[in-house]
Amino acid sequence: MAENPAPLALDQIYQNRFDAEDRVAMRAVWRVLVDHFFQRWVKPTDAVLDVGAGLCNFINQVKAARRVAMDADPTTGSRCDPGVAFIHAQSLEACQEAGPFDVVFMSNLLEHLPSGEAVLEYLRETRRLLKPGGRVMILQPNFALVGAAYFDFIDHKTILTDKSLVEALELSGFEVEYLKRRFLPYTSKSSIPRAPWMVRLYLALPPVQFLMGQQSFVVARPVALASDASRPI
């Protein structure tokens, strides 16, 4: 009987998925996305955690007093800009000592988890990392908009739509502050223009986002739960 093959390393997946030209273009796109959209939910005095930071396109661009990138891929640390701390970990528990945080950011992450139950537990753990009044920001492919192409990536496992994501957040002790059902195209290789001025134009034109957007964006805040009374301080 043949031996089970070794799992594909995350750095192998990234290298296969994004070439050098893609990475340069993505950095330019994310600079505009952060400056002209995401930054509005992050204050310069905040502590920010980027979970599943990957290529570090968000955490390297965002303006915050403390920036932390966390990823299961050990090569992610080499992509962090100066001033960005790196935590190599599979579990959010490893981020407890670095917290609490004002903002936890996730981009294209939850679909990699093995089940809906795992998504709920991940969101509960995220809630434990946040300061009172903190926020979780989630950019997420929406299966209802993407369809079968959702599984064009070998590491996508769990189906999520905007509705199931909102339900998961509510079940995990959050209330949704902002929801944009149609925001960005599905992949960086899509037809969204990569020139910075054209990305700014895209952000300024909601009708175009409605036509092209296949990823949803959600901002949510923790709500007080009865179980919080028994949490250690």
C-alpha positions in Angstrom: 0.0 0.0 0.0 1.3 3.4 -0.9 2.2 5.8 1.9 -0.1 8.8 2.5 1.4 11.8 0.7 2.7 14.7 2.8 0.3 17.6 2.9 1.0 20.5 0.6 2.9 23.2 2.4 1.3 26.7 2.5 4.4 28.3 1.0 4.1 25.9 -2.0 0.4 26.9 -2.5 1.3 30.6 -2.4 4.2 30.1 -4.8 2.0 28.2 -7.3 -0.9 30.6 -7.0 0.9 34.0 -7.1 4.0 34.7 -9.2 6.3 37.7 -8.6 4.3 39.9 -10.9 1.1 39.0 -9.1 2.6 39.9 -5.7 3.8 43.3 -6.8 0.4 44.1 -8.3 -1.4 42.9 -5.2 0.7 45.1 -3.0 -0.3 48.1 -5.0 -4.0 47.2 -5.0 -4.0 46.6 -1.2 -2.3 49.9 -0.6 -5.3 51.6 -2.1 -7.8 49.3 -0.4 -6.3 50.0 3.0 -5.9 53.7 2.6 -9.3 54.4 0.9 -11.5 51.7 2.6 -10.3 49.5 5.4 -8.4 52.2 7.3 -11.7 53.9 8.3 -12.2 51.1 10.9 -8.7 51.3 12.3 -7.4 54.2 14.5 -3.7 55.1 14.5 -3.7 54.2 18.2 -5.1 50.7 17.7 -3.5 47.3 18.2 -4.2 45.2 15.1 -3.9 41.5 14.5 -4.0 40.1 10.9 -5.0 36.4 11.2 -3.8 34.3 8.3 -1.7 37.2 7.1 -0.3 35.3 4.1 1.4 37.8 1.9 1.0 40.5 4.6 -0.7 42.9 2.1 -3.1 44.3 4.8 -0.9 44.4 7.9 2.1 46.0 6.1 -0.2 48.8 4.8 -2.5 49.6 7.7 -1.6 52.5 10.0 -1.8 51.4 13.7 0.2 51.7 16.9 0.9 48.0 17.1 0.7 45.5 14.2 0.9 41.7 14.5 0.7 39.1 11.7 -0.2 35.5 12.5 0.0 32.6 10.1 0.6 28.9 10.0 3.1 29.4 7.2 6.5 30.1 8.7 7.6 32.0 5.6 5.1 34.7 6.3 7.5 36.3 8.8 9.9 37.1 6.0 7.2 39.1 4.3 6.4 41.3 7.3 7.6 44.9 7.1 9.7 46.4 9.9 7.5 47.1 12.8 5.2 44.2 12.2 5.5 41.4 14.8 5.0 37.8 13.6 3.4 34.9 15.3 3.9 31.5 13.7 1.0 29.4 14.8 -1.9 27.2 13.8 -4.2 28.3 16.6 -5.4 31.7 17.8 -4.5 30.6 21.4 -0.9 31.5 20.5 -2.0 35.2 20.1 -3.4 35.5 23.7 -0.2 36.8 25.2 0.2 39.4 22.4 -3.4 40.7 22.9 -5.8 42.1 23.6 -6.4 43.8 20.2 -8.6 46.6 19.0 -9.0 45.1 15.6 -8.7 41.5 14.3 -8.6 41.3 10.5 -9.3 38.2 8.3 -9.1 37.9 4.6 -10.0 34.8 2.7 -9.4 32.6 5.8 -12.6 31.0 7.1 -13.2 28.9 4.0 -10.0 27.0 4.7 -11.4 25.7 8.0 -12.7 22.1 8.0 -16.3 22.7 9.1 -19.0 25.1 10.2 -18.3 24.1 13.8 -14.6 25.0 13.3 -15.7 28.4 11.9 -17.8 29.0 15.1 -15.0 28.1 17.4 -12.5 30.3 15.4 -14.9 33.3 15.8 -15.4 32.6 19.5 -11.6 32.5 20.0 -11.4 35.8 18.0 -13.9 37.4 20.3 -11.7 36.4 23.3 -8.8 38.3 21.7 -10.6 41.6 21.3 -10.7 44.5 23.7 -14.2 45.6 24.9 -15.6 47.6 21.9 -13.1 46.0 19.5 -13.9 44.9 16.0 -13.4 41.9 13.8 -13.1 42.7 10.0 -13.7 39.9 7.6 -13.2 39.8 3.9 -14.8 36.6 2.6 -15.6 34.8 -0.7 -19.3 34.4 -0.9 -20.4 31.0 -2.3 -23.8 32.5 -3.2 -22.1 34.8 -5.6 -19.1 32.7 -6.7 -20.8 29.3 -7.2 -18.7 26.3 -8.2 -15.6 28.5 -8.7 -15.4 28.7 -4.9 -13.7 25.3 -5.1 -11.2 26.2 -7.8 -8.7 26.4 -5.0 -7.6 23.1 -3.5 -7.5 24.4 0.1 -11.1 25.7 0.2 -13.2 23.4 2.4 -16.2 25.2 4.1 -19.0 26.9 2.2 -19.9 30.4 3.5 -22.3 33.0 2.2 -23.0 36.4 3.6 -26.0 35.0 5.4 -24.2 32.1 7.0 -21.3 34.3 7.9 -23.6 36.8 9.7 -25.3 33.8 11.5 -21.9 32.4 12.6 -20.9 35.8 13.9 -24.1 36.2 15.9 -23.8 32.7 17.3 -20.3 33.5 18.4 -21.2 36.6 20.4 -20.9 39.4 17.8 -23.3 41.9 16.3 -22.8 43.1 12.8 -21.9 46.8 12.4 -21.4 46.9 8.7 -22.1 44.5 5.8 -21.2 44.9 2.2 -22.5 41.8 0.4 -20.8 42.6 -3.0 -17.4 44.2 -2.6 -14.3 42.8 -4.3 -14.0 40.4 -7.2 -13.3 36.8 -6.3 -9.6 36.6 -7.0 -6.6 39.0 -7.6 -6.5 37.6 -11.2 -10.0 38.8 -11.9 -10.9 41.7 -14.2 -10.5 44.4 -11.4 -8.1 47.0 -12.7 -4.7 46.9 -11.0 -3.6 50.5 -11.6 -4.0 52.4 -8.3 -6.2 55.1 -9.7 -8.5 52.6 -11.2 -8.8 50.8 -7.9 -9.8 54.1 -6.3 -12.4 54.6 -9.0 -13.7 51.1 -8.4 -14.2 51.9 -4.7 -16.0 55.1 -5.6 -18.5 53.3 -7.8 -20.9 51.0 -5.9 -22.8 50.0 -9.1 -19.6 48.5 -10.5 -19.0 46.7 -7.2 -22.5 45.3 -7.4 -21.7 43.9 -10.9 -18.2 42.6 -10.1 -18.2 41.9 -6.4 -18.1 38.3 -5.3 -16.5 38.7 -1.9 -18.4 40.1 1.0 -17.0 42.3 3.8 -18.3 42.4 7.3 -17.4 44.4 10.4 -18.7 43.1 13.8 -18.4 44.0 17.4 -18.6 41.7 20.5 -21.8 41.8 22.5 -22.0 41.1 26.2 -22.9 37.6 27.0 -23.9 36.0 30.4 -20.9 33.7 30.1 -18.5 36.7 30.1 -19.0 37.0 33.9 -17.1 33.8 34.4 -14.2 34.7 32.1 -10.9 35.4 33.8 -9.7 39.0 33.9 
